[in-house]
Amino acid sequence: MLANSLAIEKMKSKRTTALPVRNFISPSPLQRGALAHHVRAVLCAGCVLLAWGFFTHPLQANIPCFLRNAVWVYPDPSIPALGNPVSDPAARQALINNSAASGVNVLYVSVFQDGNHLNSAQRYLYDETAIADLITLAHAQGIAVYAAYGAPDWPTFGCAAGGFPLKRMGDVASYNTANPWAKLDGVVLDIEPTEPIDSQGFQALLTQYQCIRQTLPNDVGLSVAIRFFWGDTSVEFPVGSGVTKKVYEHVIDMAATIGSPPNYPPGFVNVIIMGYRDFAGPGLPRSFNGDGIISFDQDQIAYADSLFLDQLIQVGLETLNPASVSPPIEDKVTFFEEGQTVLNSVAQVVFNHFGCNSFGGFAIHNYGNSYLSGSQAKWPTTNPSFPTHINDAQEVATNLGSNVPVSGGTVASVTVGFNFPNITAPGYTYVTPIDPSSAGTLPTGYELTGVNLAFDIITTAQYTPPVLVAFQVPSVDPTTFVQLKVLHNSGSGLVDVTASNPPPDPVTQTIYASVTSFSPFVIAKLICTPPIIQSVTASPSSLWPPNKKFVPITVTVPANATCGSASTKIISMTSNESGGGQYQVTGDLTVNLLADRNGNGTGRIYTITVQCKDRFGNASTKTVTVTVPHDQGH
């Protein structure tokens, strides 16, 4: 099963919080669209008007949107380690815990048994005590539960009251009546191969959508999943109406037109587009060989935008193991090989592109295979980093070749670039701004600059390391730029990977890093401490004979400065014997000393004090002595 769909009724005044949807009937898409249309009509220059959490373009970074993020859940006997999340108590709790920790606020759960198994209530559902417990646990976490329904032949049953599809809708309604404290929030209709391929088949499917919506009680939401290519066929609907449109346009129209006041909610809560790819893509039209999630979903979202159907469209994401189905699906259809980090990066780019209008979230197929499964390191049991805000994350095509330059775009005011010495398999490179604290703990001696310059960088291309990464940072002042270092966490904590070749460029304020792998990066400021003077030597260190002549002395001062270069110079001279004219400072580290001493003394000792000072004023001092012995016996 490659897809499903979902729905959720949410209180629009709480856009950033997932709330239980029990006993709450949301405005219809038509009502939401009318309000959104009114909001857009009164937008004025210099003001931003928000209603029902609706945001207008141009989108700003870090804007939160209320998204309905769903996961398909199928009790799968082929994954015994997960258990049955409907019938098994421990598996139920794990599903809810994992979902709540991962920003999931809707579950599309297959609660139906096959047509040969009735439960004790004579419904084709799993044990209803188990279903009610699952729903109660989910609602306590603000997660809605939808009954997922789909089979290859169900559109052929039509609208007969005794037909299997409407009987199953009746099971949902009667279950809710029997369990008013733990109601199913809705139904999501999947579409399975073989699906409609001609006008007659699509007309039958659209008719059945209408029947199901009209059969379900008004407090049961309805969502439908459709294929991305349903714009390739235009059909007349209703039959005999003379209204011919693309199939997806008819479906989206239904979201606003099925039903009539006051019998809400009419239509669909969500329409899920199953445009499965493991990359966002540049958004070229499909007619120009456009490929990727954006290309596949943009026409449907644009049409919903034109009708002001707020947050109607959900974008489908596939994580299925290609080898788990027959025939296997293409690798580019699923994120199975890439893992959760790539899925998050692609979802962020898609979210950024579509914004907060008719785009309403994601539907991920499916729980346990591989999403939130913990089956391998790249598919952990939780996903706390799933996108919640619009930002300026970038996806960049990364092509075959040698010495391949790749521009990562400008992210969080930093322009990022790469030079790959050799790319053996093409892919995409992603740059996403992140919270610096998520990248790891800063080593001792480093601090943040105050502008949170942290990034998650990954690539699906195969390459030969090391890769040179360039960060142009115009947002800091020149003094701070000198202190910047690039830290990278490859799994064992943040480490300074700042390149010395090429060195930081103060003119363009570009700093470089050389790395063998990608993951979190933090641009941090090195805390400037006084330079460390390793030693001070004077040459010569002893003067003989005491012939009352000046002898040139050279002082050598090896030192390490934490912040840039440091200047070193002689800052004072003393002698243990009185009298003037004993020394002449001739340069920063050179001095002429008089080869002389008092005849009745023990020998002359010159003390030279040197200072090492960086450009920020941090300084260290150290001394060295040069002697004029009383005699060669001393």
Secondary structure per residue as TSV (DSSP state, phi and psi in degrees):
chain	resnum	aa	ss	phi	psi
A	1	M	-	360.0	122.1
A	2	L	-	-100.4	-8.7
A	3	A	-	-164.1	165.7
A	4	N	-	-154.6	-163.8
A	5	S	-	-151.1	171.2
A	6	L	-	-147.3	175.5
A	7	A	-	-156.9	154.7
A	8	I	-	-156.5	140.1
A	9	E	-	-101.4	122.7
A	10	K	-	-130.1	148.8
A	11	M	-	-76.0	115.4
A	12	K	T	-70.0	-18.3
A	13	S	T	-74.8	-8.3
A	14	K	-	-117.7	72.8
A	15	R	T	-74.3	-27.6
A	16	T	T	-101.5	7.3
A	17	T	S	-126.0	130.1
A	18	A	-	-82.0	120.4
A	19	L	-	-112.9	150.1
A	20	P	-	-58.9	145.6
A	21	V	-	-109.5	14.0
A	22	R	T	-58.0	134.0
A	23	N	T	58.9	23.7
A	24	F	-	-122.8	125.5
A	25	I	-	-105.8	116.6
A	26	S	-	-77.7	163.7
A	27	P	-	-59.9	152.5
A	28	S	-	-70.0	162.1
A	29	P	H	-55.2	-34.5
A	30	L	H	-65.4	-44.0
A	31	Q	H	-63.5	-44.3
A	32	R	H	-61.5	-41.6
A	33	G	H	-65.1	-40.7
A	34	A	H	-62.2	-41.7
A	35	L	H	-65.9	-43.4
A	36	A	H	-62.1	-40.5
A	37	H	H	-59.7	-42.5
A	38	H	H	-64.4	-43.0
A	39	V	H	-59.8	-46.6
A	40	R	H	-64.5	-34.1
A	41	A	H	-67.3	-24.2
A	42	V	T	-106.9	10.4
A	43	L	-	-62.8	139.3
A	44	C	-	-127.5	159.8
A	45	A	T	-61.9	132.7
A	46	G	T	83.3	0.7
A	47	C	-	-131.9	152.2
A	48	V	-	-124.2	122.1
A	49	L	-	-110.1	124.7
A	50	L	-	-112.6	133.4
A	51	A	B	-141.9	133.9
A	52	W	T	53.1	30.8
A	53	G	T	72.1	18.7
A	54	F	B	-85.5	129.5
A	55	F	-	-115.4	145.2
A	56	T	-	-108.5	159.8
A	57	H	S	-78.4	156.0
A	58	P	S	-73.2	145.6
A	59	L	-	-78.7	145.8
A	60	Q	-	-107.8	151.5
A	61	A	T	-63.3	147.5
A	62	N	T	64.6	25.7
A	63	I	E	-80.8	127.1
A	64	P	E	-84.1	141.2
A	65	C	-	-126.2	148.6
A	66	F	-	-79.7	118.2
A	67	L	-	-116.6	142.1
A	68	R	-	-93.7	99.0
A	69	N	-	-101.3	117.6
A	70	A	E	-117.5	156.4
A	71	V	E	-131.8	132.5
A	72	W	E	-76.2	136.6
A	73	V	E	-128.2	118.2
A	74	Y	-	-123.5	122.7
A	75	P	-	-58.4	113.0
A	76	D	-	-118.8	105.4
A	77	P	T	-64.6	-14.3
A	78	S	T	-77.9	-7.5
A	79	I	-	-122.0	72.0
A	80	P	G	-62.6	-26.7
A	81	A	G	-62.6	-28.0
A	82	L	G	-83.3	-21.2
A	83	G	-	70.6	178.2
A	84	N	-	-91.4	110.2
A	85	P	T	-69.2	-6.1
A	86	V	T	-93.7	-50.9
A	87	S	T	-92.3	-21.6
A	88	D	-	-98.1	121.3
A	89	P	H	-58.0	-44.5
A	90	A	H	-65.3	-40.3
A	91	A	H	-66.9	-36.9
A	92	R	H	-59.9	-49.0
A	93	Q	H	-63.4	-39.9
A	94	A	H	-62.6	-42.7
A	95	L	H	-58.5	-47.2
A	96	I	H	-67.3	-43.0
A	97	N	H	-61.5	-46.9
A	98	N	H	-64.3	-39.8
A	99	S	H	-68.3	-45.2
A	100	A	H	-62.7	-31.7
A	101	A	T	-82.9	0.1
A	102	S	T	-124.8	15.7
A	103	G	T	73.6	16.1
A	104	V	-	-83.9	126.2
A	105	N	-	-121.4	7.3
A	106	V	E	-143.8	136.9
A	107	L	E	-117.0	128.3
A	108	Y	E	-99.5	97.2
A	109	V	E	-106.7	132.1
A	110	S	-	-78.8	97.0
A	111	V	-	-97.8	-3.3
A	112	F	B	-89.2	138.2
A	113	Q	-	-89.8	171.8
A	114	D	-	-70.5	168.2
A	115	G	T	-66.4	-1.8
A	116	N	T	-103.7	3.1
A	117	H	-	-130.1	111.6
A	118	L	-	-97.6	146.2
A	119	N	-	-85.6	-174.2
A	120	S	T	-65.5	-20.3
A	121	A	T	-91.5	8.4
A	122	Q	S	63.9	37.6
A	123	R	S	-122.0	151.9
A	124	Y	S	-82.4	56.1
A	125	L	B	-126.2	159.7
A	126	Y	S	-60.6	172.1
A	127	D	-	-49.9	127.2
A	128	E	H	-75.9	-21.7
A	129	T	H	-65.3	-40.6
A	130	A	H	-66.9	-42.9
A	131	I	H	-61.8	-43.9
A	132	A	H	-63.9	-37.4
A	133	D	H	-65.8	-42.2
A	134	L	H	-58.9	-46.2
A	135	I	H	-66.2	-40.5
A	136	T	H	-62.1	-44.9
A	137	L	H	-61.7	-42.4
A	138	A	H	-65.7	-47.9
A	139	H	H	-61.0	-34.0
A	140	A	H	-62.6	-23.4
A	141	Q	T	-101.9	10.0
A	142	G	T	74.0	25.8
A	143	I	-	-109.4	126.8
A	144	A	E	-83.8	153.3
A	145	V	E	-124.0	123.8
A	146	Y	E	-113.5	143.1
A	147	A	E	-82.6	118.8
A	148	A	E	-87.2	129.4
A	149	Y	E	-135.8	134.3
A	150	G	-	-178.6	144.6
A	151	A	-	-156.2	155.1
A	152	P	T	-58.2	-30.8
A	153	D	T	-106.6	2.6
A	154	W	G	-66.0	-29.4
A	155	P	G	-65.2	-19.5
A	156	T	G	-78.4	-9.7
A	157	F	G	-78.4	-15.4
A	158	G	T	68.7	-156.7
A	159	C	T	-105.8	18.0
A	160	A	-	-63.1	132.9
A	161	A	T	-58.8	-31.1
A	162	G	T	-88.2	-0.7
A	163	G	S	-70.3	154.8
A	164	F	H	-60.2	-44.4
A	165	P	H	-58.3	-46.7
A	166	L	H	-71.6	-29.1
A	167	K	H	-62.0	-40.2
A	168	R	H	-70.9	-32.3
A	169	M	H	-65.5	-35.6
A	170	G	H	-64.0	-35.8
A	171	D	H	-60.4	-42.0
A	172	V	H	-62.1	-47.5
A	173	A	H	-62.7	-44.2
A	174	S	H	-71.6	-34.5
A	175	Y	H	-59.6	-46.5
A	176	N	H	-62.2	-37.3
A	177	T	H	-64.0	-39.4
A	178	A	H	-78.2	-18.7
A	179	N	-	-131.3	64.5
A	180	P	T	-65.0	-19.8
A	181	W	T	-85.8	-8.9
A	182	A	S	-144.9	61.8
A	183	K	-	-78.6	146.8
A	184	L	-	-67.8	134.7
A	185	D	-	-81.2	-18.3
A	186	G	E	178.3	-174.0
A	187	V	E	-129.4	139.7
A	188	V	E	-119.1	129.5
A	189	L	E	-100.5	118.8
A	190	D	-	-89.2	162.9
A	191	I	-	-125.5	127.3
A	192	E	-	-116.1	149.3
A	193	P	S	-62.6	143.5
A	194	T	S	-82.5	133.9
A	195	E	-	-105.3	173.7
A	196	P	-	-57.0	139.3
A	197	I	-	-128.3	-5.3
A	198	D	S	-135.4	173.6
A	199	S	H	-58.5	-43.7
A	200	Q	H	-62.5	-42.5
A	201	G	H	-64.3	-41.9
A	202	F	H	-67.5	-38.5
A	203	Q	H	-62.5	-39.3
A	204	A	H	-65.1	-40.5
A	205	L	H	-65.2	-45.6
A	206	L	H	-62.2	-38.8
A	207	T	H	-63.0	-41.1
A	208	Q	H	-68.5	-35.3
A	209	Y	H	-54.1	-45.7
A	210	Q	H	-62.5	-44.9
A	211	C	H	-60.9	-44.4
A	212	I	H	-65.3	-42.0
A	213	R	H	-62.9	-41.0
A	214	Q	H	-74.0	-23.0
A	215	T	H	-79.0	-37.9
A	216	L	S	-70.2	145.5
A	217	P	-	-60.5	157.0
A	218	N	T	-66.6	-21.9
A	219	D	T	-89.9	9.8
A	220	V	S	-109.7	114.8
A	221	G	E	-70.6	159.8
A	222	L	E	-137.0	129.3
A	223	S	E	-127.9	156.5
A	224	V	E	-133.5	144.8
A	225	A	E	-104.6	133.5
A	226	I	E	-131.2	161.4
A	227	R	E	-80.6	150.1
A	228	F	G	-66.3	-26.3
A	229	F	G	-90.5	13.5
A	230	W	G	-75.0	6.6
A	231	G	G	-91.4	-5.5
A	232	D	S	-79.1	-13.4
A	233	T	-	-122.4	134.0
A	234	S	E	-111.5	138.1
A	235	V	E	-136.7	157.1
A	236	E	E	-84.6	129.4
A	237	F	S	-157.7	137.1
A	238	P	S	-58.7	156.6
A	239	V	T	-59.2	128.7
A	240	G	T	88.7	-1.6
A	241	S	S	-81.4	-20.4
A	242	G	-	80.3	1.7
A	243	V	-	-93.9	108.0
A	244	T	E	-112.0	123.7
A	245	K	E	-143.6	169.4
A	246	K	E	-63.7	150.6
A	247	V	H	-58.8	-45.3
A	248	Y	H	-64.2	-29.1
A	249	E	H	-66.9	-40.4
A	250	H	H	-60.7	-43.1
A	251	V	H	-62.4	-46.9
A	252	I	H	-67.2	-36.7
A	253	D	H	-56.7	-38.8
A	254	M	H	-61.6	-30.5
A	255	A	H	-59.6	-25.2
A	256	A	H	-109.2	-10.2
A	257	T	H	-122.5	-18.2
A	258	I	S	-70.8	132.1
A	259	G	S	87.8	174.6
A	260	S	-	-154.4	153.8
A	261	P	T	-59.4	148.7
A	262	P	T	-92.7	18.5
A	263	N	S	-85.7	67.8
A	264	Y	-	-92.7	158.2
A	265	P	-	-89.5	126.6
A	266	P	-	-79.7	166.5
A	267	G	S	65.0	-147.4
A	268	F	-	-113.8	143.5
A	269	V	S	-74.2	-43.2
A	270	N	E	-142.2	151.3
A	271	V	E	-116.7	119.8
A	272	I	E	-96.3	128.1
A	273	I	E	-98.6	118.2
A	274	M	E	-91.5	69.3
A	275	G	-	-100.8	68.1
A	276	Y	-	-72.8	123.1
A	277	R	-	-151.6	159.6
A	278	D	S	-100.2	23.6
A	279	F	S	-151.9	155.8
A	280	A	-	-75.8	-45.0
A	281	G	-	82.5	164.8
A	282	P	-	-81.2	-6.3
A	283	G	-	85.9	23.7
A	284	L	-	-68.0	148.6
A	285	P	-	-60.4	147.9
A	286	R	G	-61.7	-29.0
A	287	S	G	-66.9	-16.8
A	288	F	G	-109.4	34.1
A	289	N	T	63.4	28.8
A	290	G	-	-63.5	136.8
A	291	D	-	-134.8	152.4
A	292	G	S	112.7	165.6
A	293	I	H	-59.7	-43.5
A	294	I	H	-63.7	-45.5
A	295	S	H	-60.8	-39.7
A	296	F	H	-74.5	-29.7
A	297	D	H	-106.3	-10.7
A	298	Q	H	-69.2	-33.0
A	299	D	H	-66.6	-42.3
A	300	Q	H	-65.5	-41.4
A	301	I	H	-68.6	-38.3
A	302	A	H	-63.8	-39.1
A	303	Y	H	-66.6	-43.6
A	304	A	H	-63.5	-37.1
A	305	D	H	-59.5	-40.6
A	306	S	H	-65.8	-22.8
A	307	L	T	-98.6	2.3
A	308	F	T	56.7	42.0
A	309	L	-	-91.7	91.9
A	310	D	T	-60.2	121.5
A	311	Q	T	57.4	36.7
A	312	L	-	-79.1	-39.1
A	313	I	E	-92.8	128.5
A	314	Q	E	-108.0	142.3
A	315	V	E	-96.4	125.5
A	316	G	E	-81.8	139.7
A	317	L	E	-127.3	132.5
A	318	E	E	-106.1	134.7
A	319	T	-	-125.2	11.9
A	320	L	-	-62.7	142.1
A	321	N	-	-67.7	119.1
A	322	P	G	-56.3	-31.5
A	323	A	G	-81.2	-6.5
A	324	S	G	-84.4	-4.0
A	325	V	S	-125.2	158.9
A	326	S	S	-127.9	125.5
A	327	P	S	-71.9	157.7
A	328	P	-	-61.1	148.0
A	329	I	-	-85.6	162.1
A	330	E	-	-68.1	149.1
A	331	D	G	-59.3	-34.8
A	332	K	G	-73.5	-7.6
A	333	V	G	-81.7	-24.5
A	334	T	-	-129.3	153.6
A	335	F	S	-89.4	9.0
A	336	F	T	-52.9	-48.4
A	337	E	T	-73.1	-33.9
A	338	E	T	-77.4	-39.0
A	339	G	-	96.2	179.8
A	340	Q	H	-66.8	-36.6
A	341	T	H	-62.9	-42.7
A	342	V	H	-67.7	-42.1
A	343	L	H	-55.6	-45.1
A	344	N	H	-62.5	-41.8
A	345	S	H	-65.2	-43.1
A	346	V	H	-65.6	-44.0
A	347	A	H	-59.3	-38.4
A	348	Q	H	-65.0	-43.2
A	349	V	H	-63.9	-41.1
A	350	V	H	-63.7	-46.0
A	351	F	H	-57.2	-47.6
A	352	N	H	-58.6	-40.9
A	353	H	H	-68.6	-45.0
A	354	F	H	-88.6	-23.2
A	355	G	T	73.5	-154.3
A	356	C	T	-114.2	22.5
A	357	N	S	-87.5	-106.0
A	358	S	S	-80.1	-12.1
A	359	F	E	-67.5	128.7
A	360	G	E	-125.3	8.3
A	361	G	E	132.5	-163.7
A	362	F	E	-126.4	152.1
A	363	A	E	-125.7	113.6
A	364	I	E	-101.8	126.9
A	365	H	E	-109.8	118.9
A	366	N	-	-147.6	167.7
A	367	Y	B	-60.9	131.7
A	368	G	T	89.0	-20.2
A	369	N	T	-142.3	71.9
A	370	S	T	-121.1	-3.8
A	371	Y	B	-63.7	131.5
A	372	L	T	57.6	28.5
A	373	S	-	-91.9	-28.7
A	374	G	-	69.1	17.0
A	375	S	S	-72.2	-24.1
A	376	Q	B	-159.0	167.9
A	377	A	T	-58.0	-36.0
A	378	K	T	-80.0	-5.0
A	379	W	B	-129.1	76.0
A	380	P	-	-72.6	176.4
A	381	T	S	-79.7	-15.5
A	382	T	-	-134.1	161.7
A	383	N	-	-139.2	72.4
A	384	P	T	-69.8	-10.2
A	385	S	T	-99.1	11.9
A	386	F	S	-62.9	141.3
A	387	P	-	-57.7	137.4
A	388	T	-	-126.9	-14.9
A	389	H	E	-133.2	153.3
A	390	I	E	-75.9	133.3
A	391	N	-	-139.4	-161.0
A	392	D	-	-114.0	36.6
A	393	A	-	-58.1	148.8
A	394	Q	E	-124.9	144.8
A	395	E	E	-118.1	127.8
A	396	V	E	-129.9	128.3
A	397	A	E	-61.1	135.3
A	398	T	E	-125.1	107.8
A	399	N	-	-99.7	165.1
A	400	L	S	-59.7	152.0
A	401	G	E	141.7	179.6
A	402	S	E	-110.0	145.1
A	403	N	E	49.0	56.8
A	404	V	E	-88.3	114.6
A	405	P	E	-82.7	137.5
A	406	V	E	-133.1	125.7
A	407	S	E	-91.9	120.6
A	408	G	E	-86.9	2.4
A	409	G	E	78.4	-175.0
A	410	T	E	-102.4	121.4
A	411	V	E	-129.7	122.6
A	412	A	T	53.8	44.0
A	413	S	T	72.0	2.7
A	414	V	E	-109.4	129.2
A	415	T	E	-90.7	122.6
A	416	V	E	-110.8	135.8
A	417	G	E	-138.3	161.3
A	418	F	E	-136.2	153.0
A	419	N	E	-131.3	111.3
A	420	F	E	-93.4	124.2
A	421	P	E	-64.3	-32.1
A	422	N	E	-161.5	125.3
A	423	I	E	-112.7	119.3
A	424	T	E	-96.8	-18.6
A	425	A	E	-145.7	127.8
A	426	P	-	-71.2	163.5
A	427	G	E	-172.3	-150.3
A	428	Y	E	-130.0	146.2
A	429	T	E	-113.0	137.0
A	430	Y	E	-121.2	135.0
A	431	V	E	-124.9	118.7
A	432	T	E	-128.4	129.3
A	433	P	E	-69.3	140.4
A	434	I	-	-135.5	166.4
A	435	D	-	-70.0	126.0
A	436	P	G	-56.3	-31.4
A	437	S	G	-65.7	-23.3
A	438	S	G	-78.1	-12.6
A	439	A	G	-85.2	-17.6
A	440	G	-	130.5	173.7
A	441	T	-	-83.7	132.9
A	442	L	-	-65.9	137.6
A	443	P	-	-63.9	160.4
A	444	T	T	-58.8	134.6
A	445	G	T	99.1	0.2
A	446	Y	E	-123.9	151.5
A	447	E	E	-146.1	158.3
A	448	L	-	-71.0	156.0
A	449	T	-	-82.3	-11.5
A	450	G	S	100.2	-6.9
A	451	V	S	-116.6	12.3
A	452	N	-	52.1	61.9
A	453	L	-	-90.2	85.8
A	454	A	E	-137.7	144.4
A	455	F	E	-144.6	144.1
A	456	D	E	-101.3	121.5
A	457	I	E	-120.8	125.3
A	458	I	E	-138.8	161.5
A	459	T	E	-142.7	145.3
A	460	T	-	-97.0	-2.4
A	461	A	S	-74.7	152.7
A	462	Q	E	-98.2	130.7
A	463	Y	E	-143.7	162.5
A	464	T	E	-99.7	121.6
A	465	P	S	-78.9	168.5
A	466	P	-	-85.0	157.1
A	467	V	E	-108.4	135.2
A	468	L	E	-92.1	123.5
A	469	V	E	-112.6	129.8
A	470	A	E	-111.4	133.8
A	471	F	E	-121.6	111.5
A	472	Q	E	-93.8	120.8
A	473	V	-	-121.0	80.8
A	474	P	T	-77.9	-9.8
A	475	S	T	-81.2	-7.9
A	476	V	S	-105.7	156.7
A	477	D	-	-76.8	159.6
A	478	P	H	-57.4	-34.5
A	479	T	H	-65.8	-42.8
A	480	T	H	-68.0	-37.3
A	481	F	H	-55.9	-38.7
A	482	V	H	-61.2	-27.0
A	483	Q	H	-88.6	-6.1
A	484	L	E	-72.5	143.1
A	485	K	E	-135.8	152.7
A	486	V	E	-100.9	120.7
A	487	L	E	-108.2	144.0
A	488	H	E	-136.1	137.3
A	489	N	E	-110.9	105.8
A	490	S	S	-98.3	12.1
A	491	G	S	128.6	-17.2
A	492	S	S	-121.3	22.6
A	493	G	S	107.0	165.2
A	494	L	E	-71.9	131.8
A	495	V	E	-132.2	142.3
A	496	D	E	-70.9	117.5
A	497	V	-	-119.4	22.3
A	498	T	B	-60.0	130.7
A	499	A	-	-81.2	145.0
A	500	S	S	-96.6	-16.8
A	501	N	S	-136.9	105.7
A	502	P	S	-75.9	152.8
A	503	P	-	-76.8	165.2
A	504	P	-	-54.2	140.6
A	505	D	B	-104.2	105.7
A	506	P	T	-70.6	-19.6
A	507	V	T	-72.4	-50.8
A	508	T	T	-91.3	-5.1
A	509	Q	T	53.7	54.0
A	510	T	E	-115.1	130.9
A	511	I	E	-119.7	147.0
A	512	Y	E	-119.2	153.9
A	513	A	E	-135.8	146.1
A	514	S	E	-117.0	120.6
A	515	V	E	-134.9	156.5
A	516	T	S	-104.4	-6.8
A	517	S	S	-151.2	167.1
A	518	F	-	-113.6	159.0
A	519	S	S	165.0	-151.9
A	520	P	E	-68.3	142.3
A	521	F	E	-126.2	143.8
A	522	V	E	-131.0	129.7
A	523	I	E	-95.2	110.2
A	524	A	E	-119.3	165.0
A	525	K	E	-100.6	127.8
A	526	L	E	-71.7	126.6
A	527	I	-	-72.7	120.1
A	528	C	-	-79.7	117.2
A	529	T	-	-111.2	160.4
A	530	P	-	-54.9	142.5
A	531	P	-	-56.7	148.5
A	532	I	E	-97.5	115.4
A	533	I	E	-86.1	115.5
A	534	Q	-	-74.1	-40.3
A	535	S	-	-166.6	164.0
A	536	V	-	-133.5	127.3
A	537	T	E	-128.0	147.9
A	538	A	E	-119.5	138.8
A	539	S	E	-133.2	120.6
A	540	P	S	-75.2	160.9
A	541	S	S	-99.8	-4.1
A	542	S	B	-142.9	137.8
A	543	L	-	-110.7	130.3
A	544	W	-	-160.9	136.4
A	545	P	S	-84.3	162.6
A	546	P	-	-77.3	73.0
A	547	N	-	-97.1	14.6
A	548	K	S	60.4	27.7
A	549	K	-	-110.3	151.7
A	550	F	E	-77.6	137.9
A	551	V	E	-119.2	125.9
A	552	P	E	-69.8	133.0
A	553	I	E	-119.0	135.9
A	554	T	E	-113.5	129.7
A	555	V	E	-104.0	131.9
A	556	T	E	-112.6	129.8
A	557	V	-	-133.9	85.9
A	558	P	-	-70.9	130.6
A	559	A	E	-148.2	156.1
A	560	N	E	-118.1	125.6
A	561	A	-	-106.6	134.8
A	562	T	S	-74.6	-27.1
A	563	C	S	-124.8	93.1
A	564	G	S	73.1	-165.3
A	565	S	-	-82.1	164.2
A	566	A	E	-133.6	151.1
A	567	S	E	-101.9	142.9
A	568	T	E	-126.1	137.1
A	569	K	E	-157.7	161.1
A	570	I	E	-75.1	128.3
A	571	I	E	-112.5	-14.1
A	572	S	E	-160.8	156.9
A	573	M	E	-135.3	137.5
A	574	T	E	-137.5	160.3
A	575	S	E	-135.1	145.1
A	576	N	S	-80.0	-3.9
A	577	E	S	-116.3	139.7
A	578	S	-	-72.5	164.8
A	579	G	-	117.6	144.4
A	580	G	S	-90.2	171.5
A	581	G	-	70.9	25.1
A	582	Q	-	-86.5	-19.3
A	583	Y	E	-150.3	155.9
A	584	Q	E	-137.5	116.6
A	585	V	E	-79.2	121.0
A	586	T	E	-108.5	-10.9
A	587	G	E	-167.5	-178.0
A	588	D	T	-57.3	-40.0
A	589	L	T	-131.1	28.5
A	590	T	E	-131.3	146.9
A	591	V	E	-152.9	146.0
A	592	N	E	-98.4	127.3
A	593	L	E	-115.0	140.5
A	594	L	E	-78.8	123.5
A	595	A	-	-80.5	83.7
A	596	D	-	-157.1	160.3
A	597	R	-	-159.5	162.0
A	598	N	-	-74.2	135.4
A	599	G	T	-66.0	-29.3
A	600	N	T	-98.0	13.8
A	601	G	S	-102.4	-166.7
A	602	T	S	-105.8	2.9
A	603	G	E	121.4	151.3
A	604	R	E	-96.2	140.3
A	605	I	E	-124.4	116.2
A	606	Y	E	-90.8	131.4
A	607	T	E	-111.4	119.5
A	608	I	E	-105.9	124.4
A	609	T	E	-105.8	126.6
A	610	V	E	-114.9	152.9
A	611	Q	E	-126.3	136.6
A	612	C	E	-113.6	123.7
A	613	K	E	-135.8	130.7
A	614	D	E	-89.9	178.5
A	615	R	T	-70.0	-12.2
A	616	F	T	-97.1	3.2
A	617	G	S	92.6	-0.2
A	618	N	-	-74.4	128.7
A	619	A	E	-136.5	150.0
A	620	S	E	-131.4	151.4
A	621	T	E	-128.9	155.3
A	622	K	E	-156.9	157.0
A	623	T	E	-119.0	159.1
A	624	V	E	-144.1	150.8
A	625	T	E	-116.3	150.0
A	626	V	E	-126.7	132.0
A	627	T	E	-112.1	150.4
A	628	V	E	-119.2	99.8
A	629	P	E	-60.8	153.9
A	630	H	S	-64.2	-40.3
A	631	D	S	-155.4	174.7
A	632	Q	T	-74.3	-9.3
A	633	G	T	-80.4	-15.0
A	634	H	-	-105.3	360.0
